[in-house]
């Protein structure tokens, strides 16, 4: 699928044309992202059903990669972090910040048991040879 991209310098375009082109792009991106998500879901469903982690079609390779996500329970986590003086660093349950606090040793995994559930999520990585 090829999209035709206007190569004209926006500085040399009429403002109305710039705005209309911008809206066209925003709309096209939304449609592309919706389509990508439908395709992604279908691919992940098939890969799960058939236990496929790597697909090779011609010169395109698609890899399914699992990652475990901690789904934090704020009702138990917030008081714990406040007690340790760390809530100001987090301010909300931010998976990335909490992972960094664990990696840097500010938090101990063993002390956090029961404050999260683990969910496996999959991402798709595509490369073309």
C-alpha positions as CSV (number, residue, x, y, z in Angstrom):
1,X,0.0,0.0,0.0
2,X,1.5,3.3,-1.1
3,X,0.2,6.6,0.1
4,X,0.8,9.7,-2.0
5,X,2.5,12.3,0.1
6,X,2.5,16.0,-0.9
7,X,6.1,17.0,-1.1
8,X,5.3,20.7,-1.4
9,X,6.8,23.0,1.2
10,X,4.0,24.1,3.6
11,X,5.7,27.6,3.7
12,X,4.8,28.0,0.0
13,X,1.2,26.7,0.4
14,X,-2.0,28.6,1.2
15,X,-2.9,28.2,4.9
16,X,-6.3,26.7,3.9
17,X,-4.6,24.0,1.8
18,X,-2.2,23.2,4.7
19,X,-5.1,22.8,7.1
20,X,-7.0,20.6,4.7
21,X,-4.0,18.5,4.0
22,X,-3.3,18.2,7.7
23,X,-6.9,17.0,8.3
24,X,-6.6,14.5,5.5
25,X,-3.4,13.1,7.1
26,X,-5.0,12.9,10.6
27,X,-8.0,11.1,9.1
28,X,-5.8,8.7,7.1
29,X,-3.6,7.9,10.1
30,X,-6.7,7.1,12.2
31,X,-8.0,4.8,9.4
32,X,-4.6,3.1,9.1
33,X,-4.3,2.6,12.8
34,X,-7.7,1.1,13.0
35,X,-6.9,-1.3,10.2
36,X,-3.5,-2.1,11.7
37,X,-5.2,-3.0,15.0
38,X,-7.7,-5.3,13.3
39,X,-4.9,-7.1,11.4
40,X,-2.8,-7.3,14.5
41,X,-5.6,-8.9,16.6
42,X,-6.3,-11.4,13.8
43,X,-2.6,-12.3,13.5
44,X,-2.2,-12.7,17.3
45,X,-5.3,-14.9,17.4
46,X,-4.0,-17.2,14.7
47,X,-0.5,-17.3,16.2
48,X,-2.0,-18.2,19.6
49,X,-4.3,-20.9,18.1
50,X,-1.4,-22.4,16.1
51,X,1.4,-21.7,18.7
52,X,3.4,-19.7,16.1
53,X,6.0,-17.3,17.2
54,X,7.8,-16.6,13.9
55,X,6.2,-16.3,10.5
56,X,8.2,-15.9,7.3
57,X,6.4,-14.9,4.1
58,X,8.7,-14.1,1.3
59,X,11.2,-11.6,2.5
60,X,9.0,-10.5,5.4
61,X,9.5,-11.9,8.9
62,X,7.0,-11.4,11.7
63,X,7.8,-12.3,15.3
64,X,5.4,-12.6,18.2
65,X,7.0,-11.6,21.4
66,X,5.5,-12.1,24.9
67,X,6.0,-9.6,27.7
68,X,4.6,-9.9,31.2
69,X,2.8,-6.8,32.5
70,X,2.2,-6.1,36.2
71,X,-1.4,-4.8,36.7
72,X,-0.9,-2.8,39.9
73,X,-3.6,-2.6,42.7
74,X,-3.5,1.0,43.7
75,X,-5.5,0.4,46.9
76,X,-2.6,-1.6,48.4
77,X,0.3,0.0,46.5
78,X,-0.3,3.6,47.3
79,X,-0.2,3.3,51.1
80,X,2.9,1.1,50.8
81,X,4.7,3.7,48.5
82,X,3.6,6.6,50.8
83,X,5.1,4.7,53.8
84,X,8.4,4.4,51.9
85,X,8.3,8.1,50.8
86,X,8.1,7.1,47.1
87,X,4.6,8.0,46.1
88,X,5.7,11.5,45.0
89,X,8.0,9.8,42.5
90,X,5.1,7.8,41.1
91,X,2.0,9.9,41.7
92,X,-0.1,7.3,39.9
93,X,0.4,3.7,39.0
94,X,3.0,4.1,36.2
95,X,4.3,0.7,35.1
96,X,7.5,2.1,33.7
97,X,8.4,4.2,36.9
98,X,7.6,1.2,39.1
99,X,9.8,-1.1,37.0
100,X,12.6,1.5,37.3
101,X,12.2,1.7,41.1
102,X,12.4,-2.1,41.3
103,X,15.5,-2.2,39.0
104,X,17.3,0.5,41.1
105,X,16.5,-1.3,44.4
106,X,14.2,1.3,45.9
107,X,11.5,-1.4,46.0
108,X,11.8,-5.1,46.6
109,X,9.8,-7.6,44.5
110,X,9.1,-9.8,47.5
111,X,7.5,-6.9,49.4
112,X,5.1,-6.1,46.5
113,X,3.5,-9.6,46.3
114,X,-0.2,-9.4,46.2
115,X,-0.1,-5.7,45.0
116,X,-0.4,-6.7,41.3
117,X,-1.6,-9.3,38.9
118,X,0.5,-10.4,36.0
119,X,-0.8,-10.5,32.4
120,X,1.0,-11.7,29.4
121,X,0.8,-9.4,26.4
122,X,2.1,-9.9,22.9
123,X,3.7,-7.5,20.5
124,X,4.5,-8.1,16.8
125,X,7.8,-7.1,15.2
126,X,8.1,-7.1,11.4
127,X,11.2,-6.8,9.4
128,X,11.8,-7.0,5.7
129,X,15.0,-8.5,4.3
